[in-house]
Amino acid sequence: MLFLASYGDYWRKIRKIVINEVLSSSKLEKLRDVRVSEVKTSIKGLYSLFPITRDQNLDFPVTVDHFPMTRDNFSVGGDDISFIVDGDNVIKPKKQPLTEIQGKDSYNKVFLSDPSLDPTHSGSFSAKGDKVIKSWKQPMVEMQVTGGDFRVKVNITNWIEKLTLSLIVKKIAGKSYGRVEKGGNEEEAERFKKALKDFMSIGFVLWDAFPIPLFKWIDFQGHVKFMNRTFKYIDCVLQSWLDEHVMKRERVDFVDGNEEDFIDVMLSMMSNEDFVDGYSRETTIKATALSMVLVASDTTAIHLNWVMATLLNHRDAMKKVQDELDTNVGRNRWVEESDIKDLVYFQAVVKETLRLYPPAPFLAPLESVEDCIVQGYHIPKGTRLWVNTMKLHRDLKIWSNPDTFDPERFLTSQAGVDVCGHQYEFIPFGSGRRSCPGITYATQVTQLAIAHLLQGFDFSTPSD
């Protein structure tokens, strides 16, 4: 796998393909529409959780036409979206968090529950008196409406994971793992997402800490059997992706050079069966695709969750970001990637969250390729080095009040510090040749998704 491969011919060739054909600035710009579409589709999914009301006390119907931003971006199969009217105030969905969303001014309230406490619920909508609006049952989401005061619980972690997985699978395999009404396959996406979680969870087992051969032979905890079952399922999914692309290329109407995704590119560039180091083209493509899906979906989702959780614990910072969005973007259109450069406080919040809670507390392991001496210490060839970014980012010698969430530090004393690893006191994605090649991709997805959430919804916790 790319991010764990030792430095050598295989790593150099695969990394070059990944950077040049997928993660370069020009390639990411070509895929901007895909990125924006997936984010807006996911945001639309949150909006759809609000009930369509039929309160007889409404003075007039409120439809999509009353809200240009909603009308332009959220067509709902030809149906109008209705909103609650309270006197002269129109209540529409506005702003959403990791644990909850609360309406701003006269807007709806949406509450995001702690994912670990969010089982399958039976929910119901009710209005004043004996008017029942709607009742239903839906996994992992609970919505309640009482007297026009909306309270909606959403597993935001699950929402984020779906978004990040859908984005990277679209880029890698050209498949839609989004919502069903957009042609997505949610059931397959859920199964694959669970398999990826299992894959990550079995990275540390008993014999890693106590390498006693007997434990491996006995497998009394069932880890080996669990690993084999998980790997077999993931391999089947990857093989199906590859087979679909091979069959597509065998069609008479296929034109070489019209590659649509990463697997297409890899098939075009790797014409020979043994690409490098004795690995077949099939094995190399599947291993590289899995590496990119794991890293791009998991770490990006972790970072998105930390940003939302941190903002919920610092409402003043969240309010500043929302005010900045209102000032620089407004409410008549959705925030775009070109707007991000003007949201300086928002960027500072993202950086500060990366400093306090890097997606990976330790960077990918580094290994010395020859004997060397560092600061008087003899480092033998083959020594593995693990960089503790959590410790580095909270070093008292560099950061004032290192355990305090203070986005302003990136507007003053650390204004020139970026996330690219040029300053060694702040390396959330690593530094040098072994740094994460997807820095630009992760930054674009994070900033676009969070900006849309904060522009579209208000957040609070269930206890508020």
N, C-alpha and C positions, 0 to 999 in steps of 0.2 A: 504494500500500500504506500502511496506517495508520501504521506506525512510521517511514516515510520521507516521508510526505506533508508538504508545507509547511503552515504555520499558515494556516488559512482556513476557508471555509464547509464544504468537504468534510471536512476533518480534524475540525472541531468536531462535525458531525452524526454521523459514524461513531464517533468516540470516545464520544459520549454514548450511542449504542446499545450499544456493546460494554460499557461500564461498567455501565449500568443493567440490561441484559438478560442479561449473562453473568457479569461479574466482580464484581458487587456482593456484599456480605456475605450478603444474604438469598438471592440466587440460588445462591451457592456452598453455602449451608447446605441448600438444597433438593436439591442434587446430591451431598450428602455420601455417600449410600449408593452412588452410582456410583463415587465416588473410593475408598471403602473396599473395595468389591467388586473393583475392578481391582487394587488393591495386594495384596489377599489371594490373588487368583487367580495373580498373578505370583509371590508367595511360595510358593504351592502348587507352582508349576512347579519351583522350586528343590528343594523337598522330594522331588518325584517323581524327581529324579536319583539319590536313594539307592536301592541295590538292595534287592529283596525277597529275603531270605536263606532258605535251606533247610538250614542246618547241622544235621547229625544229632546233634551234641553238645548241642543246646539242651535245657535241662531242661523248659521249657514254652514254648508259643507266646506271643508278645507282639503284641497287636493294638491297634487304635485305642482300644479301651475302656480301656486302661491310661493314656491321656493325654487328659484332658478337653479341653485346649486344641486338640489335634489332632483329636479326635473332633468337636468342635463346629464347627470351621471348615474341615476338610479331608476331606469325604466324597469317596471315590475310586471313583465308579461302582459302589458296593456292595461293593467289595473292601476287605478289611482291609489296613492298612499294617503290615508286620512289621518288627521291629527286632532287632538283634544282642543277644544276652545273653552276657555274659562273667562267669561265676561268678554272684555275686549282683547284679552291676551291669547295669543296662539301658542300652544305648547307643542313643540316638535322635538325629536331626538337631537341632542347636542352633547357632545363630548363623552368618552369612556375609559377604566383601569384594570390593574392586575387583580385587584380584589373587588373593585366596584366602580360604578359610574353614576354621577349624580347630576341632575339637570341644573343648568346655569340659568339664572334669572327665571324666566317663565318656561324653561324647557323641562323635558321629561327627566326622570331619574332612572339610572341603570346601575345595578349593583353587581360587581364581579366577586364571586365568592372564592375563598381559599380552595384551590383545586383538591387538596388532600381531604377536605371536608365536604366535597360536592358529589354525593352519590346520585343515582337516578331518582328523580323526583316526580311526583304527580303535581301538576300546577293547575291553576285556574285563574280566570279573569273575572272580575265582578265590578259592577258599577253601583251607584247609589240606589237605595231601595231594593227592589227585588229584580232588577234588570241584570241578567247574566249575559256577559259579552261573549265569552268563549271559555271552553275547558279543553284540556289536552294532557298528554303525557309525552315527555321528551327526555332522552338521556342527558344527564350532566347539565341541564339548564332548567332553572326554575324562574317563572315569571309570575308576578302577582300585581293586580291592579285593584286598588280600593278607592272609590270616590275620586277617580281622576289622578290619584297620586301613584305613579308607577314605581314599582320596585322589581327589578329584574336581576336575577343572579346568573352570571355567565362564568364558565371555566375559562378564564382568559389565557391561562397557560396552554390549554388545548387549542384555543383559537390561534395563538401565536405559532404553535408547533405545526398546525395545519398550513398556515401561511408560508412558513419557511420551507417546509417539505414540498409544498406545491410549486414554489418558485424554482427550487433547484432541480426537481424532477422534470419540470418543463424545459429547463435549459439543457439538462443532460440527455433525456430520452424523448423529449417532445410530447410527453404524456400529461394529461390534465388530471391532477389529484385534487382539484378544487371542488366547488359545489356542484351538485347534480344538475341543476338547471343550466349550468354553464358547460355541460358535457363532461363533468368530472366523475370520477369513480371513488366515492367516499369510503365505501366498504373496503376496497382494495387498499386505499390510502391508510385507513386505520390499522389494517393487518400489518402493512409494511412498516408503519410508524412504531407499532408495538415490537416488531422484530428488531428494528434498529435500537430501541431502548434496551431490549434484552441483550443485544450485541454489546452495547456499552456497559451494561451492568455486570457482565461476566468477565470483565477485564481484570478483576482482582478476585482471586479465590485463595483457599487455604494454602495450597502448595506454593503460591507466589511468595507468601510470607515465611513459610516453613517448607523449603524444597526437599521434602523427604520422599524418595521414590515410592515408598509403600503407599502413600496417600494417592498418588496418581494411579496406581494399579487397582486399589480398592474402589476409588471414586465413591466413597460412602456418602458424599453430599449430592451426588448426581450431577456435578458440574460438567463433566465430560459429555454425558448424554445430552444435557441441556444445550451445550455448545454445538454439538453435532446437529441437533434438531434445528436450532436457530440458523446456523450457517447453511444448512441444506435449503431451508425456506428462502433465505436471502439470495442464495445462488440461483434458485429456480426463478425468482423474480427478475434478477439481472439477466439470466439466460433468455427469458421471454422477451425482454427489451431488445437484446441483441438479435434474436431470431427475427423479430418484427422488422428491424432495420435491414437485415440481410435480405429478407424476402422483398422488401420495398425496392432495394437496389437491383433485384433480378427482374423487375418489371420492365417491359419494353419501353415504357414512357418515361423511365427514370433518366435524368440527365446528370452526368457526373459534373460536380461543381456547384450543384444546387443543394448543398448540405444545409439542413435545417437545425440540427442540434449537435451536441458534443459527440455522441456515438457515431453519427454520420461522418463527422470530421475525422474521428479516429479510424474508421473503416477506410476512408479515402487515403489517409496518410500511411497506414500500416498495411500495405498491400502484401508484404511477405508474411508467411505463416509464423516464422520465429522472428519476432521483432527485436528483442534484445535479451542477452543473458540466458538464452534458452527458453524464455517464456513465450508461449504461443500468443498470437494476436488476440484470440478470444479471452484468454486468461488476463492479459494485460488490460484490455478494455474493461472487463468486469471489475477488476481490482481498482482501476483508476476511477471508474464511475462510483463505486462504493465509497472510496476515499472522499470524493467530492461531496457526495450526498451526506455522509456522516458529518464532515467538518462544517459544511455550509449550513446545514439545517440545524444541527444540535447547538453549536456555539452561538449562532445568530439568535436562536430562540432563547438561549440562556441570557444573552445580553439584553434582549428586548424585555424579558421578564424582570431583570434587575432594574432597568430604567423605570418601568412602571411601578415596581415596588418601592423604589427610592422616592419617586415623586409623590406617592401616596403617603409616605412618611414625612415629606417636606412639602406641605400644601402651598406654602408661600412660593417655592420654586416653580411648582406646577402652575400657579396663577400667573407668574411672570412669563412663563413660556406661552401660555394661552393669550395673554395680553400682547406679547410680541407677535404672535400669529395674527391676531385681530388687527394690529397696527400695520404689519407689512403685507399681509395677504387679504385680510377682510373675510367676510362671510358670504360673499356672492359667488365665490369659486373655490375649488379645492386647491390646497397647497401643491405646488409642483417642485420638482427637483431643482429647478433654476432659482427657486425662492430660498432654498436652504442657506445659501451663502450670506443672505441678509439676516438670518436668524442667529445672531452671534451668541445670545444667552442660551438658546436651545443647544447649540453646538457645545457650549461650555458644560451644560448639564450632561450631555452624552459622554464627554471626555472625563468628567469627574466620576461618573458611574463606572466607566472602564477602569479608572484608577483604583477605586475602592473595591470593585467587584469584577475583576477580569474574567472573561468567559472560561478560561482555563487557568486555575491557580498556579499551575506549573506549565512552562512551555514544553513543546515537544522535545524529547531528549536529544542532546548533542553528544557526539563521540569524537574523541581525539584520533586523528588518523596517523599520528606519529608521536614519539616521545617529545615532551616539551617542558619548559619551566615557566611557571606563571607566578609572579610575586614571590619568588623563592621556593615555591612548591614544585616538586617533580611530578609531572603528570604522565604516567605511562601510556603507551599506545593502546587504544581500545577502551580507555576510561570514559564512562558515560557521565554527562553533566546535566543536571536538572536545575533550571533557573526558577527560583521562587519569586514569581512576579508580585504576589500578595505582599511579601516582605519588602521587596524593592520599592513598591508604590507607596509604602507607608513608612519609609525611612525618615526618622526625625532629623537627620542631617540634611535632608533635601527638602522635605515638605513640612510646612508649618501646620500644626494641628492635623496630623496625617489621618486620624480616625474620624475627622469631622467632614461632613458633606458640605463642601464650599465651592460651588461652581465659579464664583467670582475669581478664584485663584487663576483660572485659565483666561481671565480677562485682564489681569494685572501682572502679578509676579511671574506666572507661567504662561503668559499670553502667546509666546512663540513656540510652545511645545505642541507637537502634533502626534498623531497616532501611528505614524509610519515607522517608528523605531529609530529616528535620527538622533533623538536625545535618550541616552541610556537610562535615565531615571524614570522613563515612562515608555514601556514596551509591551503593551497589552497584546500585540500580535507578533511579538518577537522582533528580531533585528538581523540584518545581514541576509545572506543567501538562503538561510534556513527559516527566514520569517514566513509568516502566512502569506501565500500568494493572492489570497482573496480579500485583502484589506479594503480595496475600493468597493468590491461587491458587498461585503458585510456592512460597510459604512452607509452605502446608498440604501440598502434594504432597511436598516435600522432607522435611519433618519426619516425616510419616506413613511414607514409604517407608524412610527411614534407621532410624527407631525400630523398625520391623518387622524389618528386616535384622539389626540389632544384638540384638534380643530373640530372634530365631529362630536365629541362627547365630553362630559364632565365626570370626574371620578371621585368616589369616596368609598369608605369601608362599610360593611354591613352593620357595624356597631354605631355608625353615625346617626 
